[in-house]
Amino acid sequence: MVFFPKTRACASIARWNSVGSTALVFGMWLASNLVAPAPARAALPASIEGTPLPTLAPMLEQVTPAVVNIVAEGRTRVRENPLLSDPFFRRFFNIPDGPLERKTVGLGSGVIMDARRGLVVTNNHVIANAERITVNLRDGRRLQADLIGTDPETDIAVIEIDAKDLTSVKVTDSERLRVGDFVVAIGNPFGLGQTVTSGIVSALGRSGLGIEGYEDFIQTDASINPGNSGGALVNLRGELIGINTAIFSQSGGNVGIGFAIPSNMVERVIEHLVRHGEVKRGAIGVQLQDLTPELAKAFDVAAQGGAVVVSVVPDSEADRAGLQAADVVVGVDGKRVRDASDVRNRIGLLRVGETVRFEVLRQGSLKVVIIRVGERLSAREIQP
């Protein structure tokens, strides 16, 4: 919308007189008889020279019904003034005993993963400490949800709704992603309602950010803002490749750096939460560090990525399996690893009793070590 200066317009009008009025009438007659009426503005063509214009609309029509808006209501304890701890002060002002609380309302997004069972995945921080969870569907339905399970270490939660005619999203292998792939983010930014933004994959395997306990983020420049948490990150085929979870911003708004949890990690955590309501992680008793170019040269290793075993806990599962300090881990269960965080993420999705196959370089030879995942004795135990 353009605003014009009021003073200039008024001055022009003030200069009109009888001569000006006659000229205006003549001009109107001339325009109506000599000037052809302007044609209606043409709509944007569906194609140019037979080539259809690119659009994401058909794909979004299939995907957006699977993305929901979430309202989480709860209560939080209010930080009290020290004076309120004085019993005399509380009685004098008739303040009831007990901690003061205030109602909280959190807004976020979610993705329907199983339409038949009504399973919805979202971020743990969206529904944490919620007493009431409301799910708003694209078709306008408002449903109450039950909590199935949460995993704060990956910031994933699963809730359940009871409804018919739901639409779920198709999930694809996030390991096939490449930097530069086009992606679309769908969510509920700032509580505005379902919103779609697009961008590309900016980076893969982002970790060490201190956002979650287990980090293997997809970085994207698709606009992600508060309220997008728990929403879908899909490819141009409409397949889920990640769950939007965080932004990097000093102002609280989008600056083109958003992070999503890869779909492979999401599926594995959902499997645990649906079966057990939680993820009971184990440990193998080893400390790792990234294989840097300096360490690769020192160990005479030609690998481009991997993790170096710094130490092995005596009598741990790794010790009993034969893993040794100075071993270079280059693969886990047949998949190459980038660094120590990559190994930790893969082990962190395994339960106690499962086995894991390590491919390690030891004194120039490739060896395979089969390790059983044991119980985590304490939160401080060396991981993975």
VENFEN-V698455 format. One record per run of one state. SS is the DSSP state (h for helix, s for strand, l for the rest). FROM is the first residue (numbers start at 0). LEN is the number of residues. If there is no record, write none. Layout:
# VENFEN-V698455
ss={SS,SS}
from={FROM,FROM}
len={LEN,LEN}
This chain:
# VENFEN-V698455
ss={l,h,l,h,l,s,l,s,l,h,s,l,h,l,h,l,s,l,s,l,h,l,s,l,s,l,s,l,s,l,s,l,h,l,s,l,h,l,s,l,s,l,s,l,s,l,s,h,l,s,l,s,l,h,l,s,l,h,l,s,l,s,l,h,l,s,l,s,l,s,l,s,l}
from={0,5,14,17,34,46,48,50,52,56,66,77,81,85,86,92,100,114,118,122,123,127,129,136,141,144,145,151,155,160,170,171,173,176,181,187,188,191,194,206,216,220,231,235,239,247,257,262,276,280,283,285,290,292,298,306,312,316,321,327,332,334,336,339,348,350,351,354,362,364,372,373,375}
len={5,9,3,17,12,2,2,2,4,10,11,4,4,1,6,8,14,4,4,1,4,2,7,5,3,1,6,4,5,10,1,2,3,5,6,1,3,3,12,10,4,11,4,4,8,10,5,14,4,3,2,5,2,6,8,6,4,5,6,5,2,2,3,9,2,1,3,8,2,8,1,2,9}
